Amino acid sequence: MNDYLKMSRVFLFLVGIATLLFGSQTSFASDNKLHLTQKKMSNSQSFLIDLSVQEQQENVNIQLSKNLKVDKEKMILENLDTIEKIQEQPSGVNITLLTKGNKENPIHLYLQNIGGAQPGEVQAYAEDGSQSNKLQVQNLSEGITKGLELNTSIIRSPIWSDIKNLQITPDQSFRFVYNKQITATELKNVTSKDKKVIISEGETGEQSFMLTHAGMYGPVDVNLKVTISAIKGSATLDFGSEQFMRWTLGGKANLDIQYEFFDQNHKPLKVSGYTYFRGINTAKTVAFKKEQIDKIFSPAKTNIQYDDTFSSEYTYYGSYMGGWTSKQELGAMFSDAKQLNWRGINNDPDESSFDYGQVEITTKEFNSLTDFPNWKESVVENIPKENYFTFLYSNKIEVDAIDGNPKISKHNDGFVVDFDEKGTILIKNVGYYEGQWISLYVKSNMKTFEDIGLSSELTIKKNLFLRWVLHGKISNNISYEFVDEQLNPIEVSGYMTFVGLNVSKNLGLNASTIKNLYSTKPSDIKYWQFGDVVYLKSNTSGFDDKHEFTMTYKKTNKLDFFLENNDTDYSSLDYKQNTKSIVDIPDPKAVRKTFEKIEEQTNLYNQFNQIIPYEPPIGRKSKLEWVIHLSNKELLYFDQLKITDEDDQEQSDLFDIVKEEKLIRITPKADTLTSEDFYNHLYQFRIDYKIDYEKEIKLSELDKEGYYLNENLVQFTLDNQQPIQIETRTPINFKSKTQLIYQDEQGNVLLKKEHDTYITQTNDLTKEYIDNVKVKQHEFVSSESSLSDYQNKYTKETIQLNYRKYKLPELSINGHPEEIMVQAKDGKLKLDGKILLDADTSFNVHMKFLDRDEIIGKSDKISAGLVDWLVDKDYRLKGLEPGKTTPVEIYAIDETGSETNHIPLNIYYAGDLSFKQTPTNIEFGLEKIPSAIKQVQNKEPYKIEVSDLRGSNRKYNLYLTMTQSLSGNGKTYEDSLSFVNSKQGKQPLIEGEAIVVGKGDTGKDNTKQTSEYLFPVGQGIQLTVYPDMKKGTYNADVEWLLVDAPS
């Protein structure tokens, strides 16, 4: 047997976690179960001792040589279940550990305050008798100088502040605030019950959860994701109202905690704020990531100490004093933070808690709105025309509930919508923008910190348009989403004016959509920016100019804002349809309109619309003029000009309208320009046209889809500015489809046809739809319109064609034959007859036989009555088998497809009288020259076969004629041939004379179509041989002949 060695190469990839440790000494013997290593930490002069346990051990003792000393109160160990005891013995300090450590998880021992001028030894022993290497610890008094040393007061920290002297800006004021809506969701490897989250060690995978509504960042409702890592022991977070954000750690427990901030849409947030702990005493230690903390603060009298050298990432804070006084309180501030990381360490064998403290810090007052970077003074600064869109009340407004449970009440003057916690409505036609009506999805999402119901209402009326009322201390996140006439998202750019922003309410706006804010100066409105939210409020009451402002916004399809009621009663924020600023009048906008169909009542028009914003008296224009250049298309002519407002109410009386030859001039009347009612409206200018049906469309004027483009040029002039030009372009579908309805005398629809052409075109429909379209068994009587010169006027038309049902035509054959004969040699069919017609029509006579249906006769259109018919002289019946009878049906079909009766008939397809078989040679063989005259018989029998396909009772005679006497060797024997049969005996054959040798008769039933004449040896032609014949070959010729015999 051969052995084969299979070899594999094993690649082992090891991934390690880098630590802030470097330098090591001593080797590691593979058979040691315990191993000690000394490492110097990179961030200080202290040293770390690593203990690697190769097999699980319950108890491990660490022995320090007697010249080494340890401060038992400050001894800190990591990756360790517990320290059983520390004993001072004559031989040195002995530390007993309870551990479940193994070689993958070494135990880190941070030895601090170890004294001794001489080098010492450290060795570890396991309960099974195993022992580690002896570790020589060098320069202990210089090298391992310290572990965690909380011996520096926090007031010496460069980032410490006295809480009394601390002042923050509003955007630094985020903190956790209890809200009754707070919940723990998205639990991963943790449990939640009774407003508590319980965390235990030993779980695999991420341990995390989300606290909803955990605090407010200005107007932004903040959700908090909490992730726990490196936990030892157990911990509980209380998020109830009594002990909000209180962390309780089990005895000797510690954990790393990460806070991440999100808004209500789960979008990450950057917040600036602070957290505050009470009870930082000897029982616990807290640590913050250095890079995240801007400032720590506490009362000036504090017992809290810190160490920022022990770790490169964290600064540790703790106290050697017990108690829960203000001296044991600590706060930390952070800025633009997406997350906050901190550590909690319980130094007590019993559970201990980190209490979250609500502390008031002096906060800087909001800035005046007039200090906003993009603030502009009303009246002084215009709102540019690109921001012309504004909400405009009209009778076109409709309101529908979309989501949640909004209650919509319809009133004579509009609508009122009541929202509970969440809801969505659709307001149709809230404004006009870029040539189309804009609709609005309104989403409401409320919350409250009070124990009250959630209620707000939106008023949608002419005098109280888009007015929000909040009942009690609630807040509402509101979203306006713009959609076009097909309810697709659309971006708009416009302005909104808010009235009544006073002490009772606060307003938050999305900073990314704000273009400018306008107000009077001075203004009682104040603002501060929190991330991407501009938060506005006022410290005074009132609904006057000082509590009003206008926002212009960049092009967007969505406006988000936050409204908060500070009053226990209801409070409202009003939307105002006008503004104190002058809004530049936008350009007129052509209405995108396509006329897909033209009906009798259709008004064809081109249209442009003009927004005239509200303008204060000081900003009103002295001249507005629109000049419309009329279409020069010959097919359309101008009918009238109509001007209406957004409610489709006629407003032409407000304007002077002058019609010139090819243009129309429109200007507001003098008193119109000074009237406040003229402003803040949409004006619709409609130029009506009519089709001139005296003219016919030229196909070259249509596009490839069949549309006719009607165009107007419009010039708009403001004061002395350069005119603005726009074009109105309205495609008109000139394709026309006429439906022709064929119906009988009772109104039943027999047939429908469609005729495609173009509007204004004239067509002769008679030939195509009357002459060429036939309705079975019906004849045309009349139509409601003239068909010979029919003109299409509309996109869809209907013509009614009236028909009469007539009797089916009747066919007969002259002589009523049961069978006729057709000679196969010429195929001529001789038939004729009559047809009785009940309507003027043409017809074809058919013969149906076998699998064939052939037209045997035709007629042009003839008048009703009894008419003759006959087989077409050129018709030939071909392809049948001669001598056979074929059954056929004779019938006729008229031009509408109506069939006559079918007449059965037999056709005998007659053939010829012919030989099917005759002998070519009759052999008499080889004979000796006789001594006397001798009779010689035929050597073989032969036969003659005759076919007679001429029909019944046909007779014939079979004749035999010698055409050449027997001859040979130069001599002829004229009497040497004879014919012998049993009936006639012997008959001599004389050259040139015929004798009857047979007769035939097909019989009455035509059953004898084939006859055979047999000539055995000794019958038929016989030969006489003479003695004077000489040696040689002798021949004679005979002819068989069939002759018709009388019947």
Secondary structure, DSSP 8 states (H G I E B T S, - for coil): -------------------SEE---S---TT-SEEEEEEEETTSS-EEEEEEESS--SEEEEEE-TT----GGG-EEES-SEEEEEEEETTEEEEEEE---BTTB-EEEE--S---SS-EEEEEEETTS-B---EEE-STTTSS--S----EEGGGSTTEEETTT-EE-GGG-BEE---TT--EEEEES-EEETTEEEEETT--S-EEEEEEEEEEETTEEEEEEEEEEEEESEEEEE-SSSSTTEEEE-TT-EEEEEEEEE-TTS-B--EEEEEEEE--STTEEEEEEGGG-SEEEE-SS---EEESSS-SSEEEEE-S----SGGG-EEEEEEEESEEEEEEEE-SSS-EEEEE-----EE---EEGGGSTTEEETTTS-B-GGG-B-----TT-EEEEEEE--EEEEETTEEEEEE-SEEEEEEEEEEEETTEEEEEEEEEEEEESSSS---EEEEEESSSEEEEEEESSEEEEEEEEEE-TTS-B--B-BEEEEE--STTEEEEEEGGGEEEEEE-SS-SEEEEEETTEEEEEESS--SSGGGEEEEEE-SBSEEEEEEEE-SSSEEEEEEESS-SS-B-----EE----B----TT--EEEEEEEEE----GGG--S-EEEEEE----TTEEEEEEEEE-TT--B-GGGEEEEE-SSEEEEEE-HHHHT-GGGSSEEEEEEEEEEE-TTS---GGGB-TTSEEEEEEEEEEEETTS--EEEEEEEEEE-EEEEEEEEE-TT--EEEEEEEEEETT-EE-HHIIIIIS---TTEEEEEESS-STTEE--SSEEEEEEEEEE----EEEETT--SEEEEETTT-----EEEEEESSSEEEEEEEEETTEEEEEEEEEEE-SEEEEEE--TT----S--TTEEEEEEEEEEETTS-B---EEEEEEEE--EEEEE--S----------SS-EEE--SS-EEEEEEE-S-TT-EEEEEEEEEEEEEETTEEETT-EEEEETTTEEEE--TT-EEEEEEEE-TTTT---EEEEEE-TTSEEEEEE-TT--SS--EEEEEEEEEEE--
